[in-house]
Structure formats: C-alpha cells, structure tokens
Amino acid sequence: MEALAPACALVDHVHGLLSQSPHIAPRDLQVIADEGAVRLHGTVGSFFQKQMAQELLRRVDGVERIENLLQVNW
C-alpha cells in the first residue's frame, strides 16, 4: 500500500498542474504513474498541446520518465 500513496499523490499533482494550464483540457487526459514513470493518454487538439503537457511534467519532482502517448485530434 505504501507504494500506491506516492503514485496517487504524483497523479493528483500532475492533474492539478494540467488543470491550471491554459493550453490543455485535462478532462480528456488520463495520467498513470508508477515508480517515477508518468504515462499520458488521451486526446488533445494540437501538437502544441501535446508538447505543453509533456513540458509541464519535466518540472515535477518525482517524475523520472515521461511517456507521452497523447493523440492529436484535429
């Protein structure tokens, strides 16, 4: 159970950052975290939004690897 708490806290933190960004609609995104690896799933409206989501994660403590699996839906 102890390993789940940090992962859940990291997911919550990432969701909070994404929801504060004027460039991204977090309701269309799924965030999965496991031992410092964060995976983004979902749909965004442009490659810029996809890149901005990834750039936000680069600054988060505890994120060691980012898998940006976001799909761009024009």
C-alpha positions as CSV (number, residue, x, y, z in Angstrom):
1,M,0.0,0.0,0.0
2,E,2.8,2.4,0.7
3,A,3.9,2.4,-3.0
4,L,0.4,3.4,-4.1
5,A,0.3,6.5,-2.0
6,P,3.3,8.3,-3.7
7,A,2.0,7.3,-7.2
8,C,-1.5,8.6,-6.3
9,A,0.0,11.8,-5.0
10,L,2.0,12.2,-8.1
11,V,-1.0,11.7,-10.3
12,D,-3.0,14.2,-8.3
13,H,-0.2,16.7,-8.6
14,V,0.1,16.2,-12.4
15,H,-3.7,16.6,-12.8
16,G,-3.5,19.8,-10.8
17,L,-0.8,21.2,-13.0
18,L,-2.6,20.2,-16.2
19,S,-5.8,21.8,-15.0
20,Q,-4.1,25.1,-14.3
21,S,-2.6,25.3,-17.8
22,P,-4.4,27.5,-20.2
23,H,-3.2,25.3,-23.1
24,I,-4.6,21.9,-22.1
25,A,-8.0,20.4,-21.3
26,P,-7.2,17.9,-18.6
27,R,-10.7,16.3,-18.7
28,D,-9.6,14.5,-21.9
29,L,-6.4,13.1,-20.4
30,Q,-5.5,10.1,-18.3
31,V,-2.4,10.1,-16.1
32,I,-0.8,6.9,-14.9
33,A,2.2,7.0,-12.6
34,D,4.4,4.1,-11.5
35,E,7.8,4.4,-9.7
36,G,8.7,7.8,-11.3
37,A,7.4,7.0,-14.7
38,V,4.4,9.0,-15.8
39,R,2.3,8.0,-18.8
40,L,-0.1,10.4,-20.5
41,H,-3.1,9.0,-22.5
42,G,-5.9,10.9,-24.2
43,T,-6.6,13.3,-26.9
44,V,-5.5,16.9,-27.4
45,G,-6.3,19.4,-30.2
46,S,-2.8,20.1,-31.5
47,F,0.8,19.1,-31.4
48,F,1.5,22.2,-29.3
49,Q,-0.9,21.0,-26.6
50,K,0.8,17.6,-26.6
51,Q,4.2,19.2,-26.2
52,M,3.0,21.6,-23.5
53,A,1.6,18.7,-21.4
54,Q,5.0,17.0,-21.6
55,E,6.9,20.1,-20.8
56,L,4.8,20.7,-17.7
57,L,5.8,17.2,-16.4
58,R,9.5,17.9,-16.9
59,R,9.4,20.3,-13.9
60,V,7.6,18.0,-11.5
61,D,9.6,16.4,-8.6
62,G,9.4,12.7,-8.7
63,V,8.9,12.4,-12.5
64,E,11.9,10.5,-13.8
65,R,10.4,9.3,-17.2
66,I,7.6,10.6,-19.4
67,E,5.7,8.5,-21.9
68,N,3.6,10.9,-23.9
69,L,1.0,8.8,-25.6
70,L,-1.4,11.7,-26.3
71,Q,-3.1,11.6,-29.7
72,V,-3.7,14.7,-31.7
73,N,-7.3,15.1,-32.9
74,W,-7.6,18.0,-35.3
